[in-house]
C-alpha cells in the first residue's frame, strides 16, 4: 500500500506488513492544518509529546499531560483521511503499572479516535506492552534515546555505543516479542540499527538511526526549518520556513508603522461614499 493509495485508512496491521518493503514515512503532527498537509504523503502522523517543546515552549517533554495529548490528538485525527494517527503516552501515564497504562491508553484512543499509541522503553516495558496488546491496544515501541528518560540517561545522547549495543538489541527483541507492531529507534548507531532491523520481525522506524531502518520519522517543525537556532545532526531541512516567516512579519510591521498597510484595496467603502463623485 503506497502513501498515495485511495484505499481505506492505514491501520497497525498494515504497518507491520510493510516490514522490509517500501520505507514507511512518518512525521509528527500537532494540529489539524498540518495533519491535512501530511496526510497524502505519510503513512503515520505521530502526535508526539514533543509538542510540549515545539508548541508550548517547555524545556523537555516531562511536563506534557494527558489532557494536552488528547487535545492535540483530536485535532490531528480530524485532519486525516488516510494516514494513521499514533499518539504518545505522556510521561507518568504508563510507568506505574500495566493497569495504569491500559486505563490511560484506552482513554487516549477513546477520546481521540486514534488507532494506536506509542510508549517509551525496552525490556522493562515488555510486560506492559503485552498487557496492552492482549487487550486491544496497538503499541508502537520506542527504544534507544528515550526523551522521557533524559534526566536518567544524562542528556540527548547517542545510545548503543561501546557496551550498550547488546542492551539495545535486547530491548528491540523484547518489545517485538511483547506484541509491538513497530519500534522507533532514536539516536542509535547506524550499524547497530541496521543489525536490529535485519533481525527483527517488526518494522523499525529510525530517527538519527540511519537509512537501513524500515522507515523514518522527523519532527515536522524541524524538517520545515521553523526554528532558526535548532539544527539536530539527524535532521535534513527541506525548507526554511522560520526565516521566511520572520522576514514576512518584519515586512508587515514596517508596512503598518509606515501606514502602507492597509492600502485602499484592503478596506470597505461606507454607504455615503459609494455614490459620491470623485
DAFEN-V724072 format. One record per helix or strand of 3 or more residues. SS is the DSSP state (@ for helix, = for strand). FROM is the first residue (numbers start at 0). TO is the last residue. If there is no record, write none. Layout:
ss = [SS & SS]
from = [FROM & FROM]
to = [TO & TO]
//
This chain:
ss = [@ & = & @ & = & @ & @ & = & @ & = & @ & = & @ & @ & = & @ & = & = & @ & @ & @ & @]
from = [11 & 23 & 31 & 43 & 50 & 65 & 83 & 97 & 115 & 122 & 138 & 146 & 161 & 181 & 189 & 202 & 214 & 219 & 240 & 263 & 270]
to = [16 & 27 & 38 & 46 & 53 & 77 & 87 & 111 & 120 & 132 & 143 & 152 & 177 & 185 & 198 & 206 & 217 & 222 & 256 & 265 & 273]
//
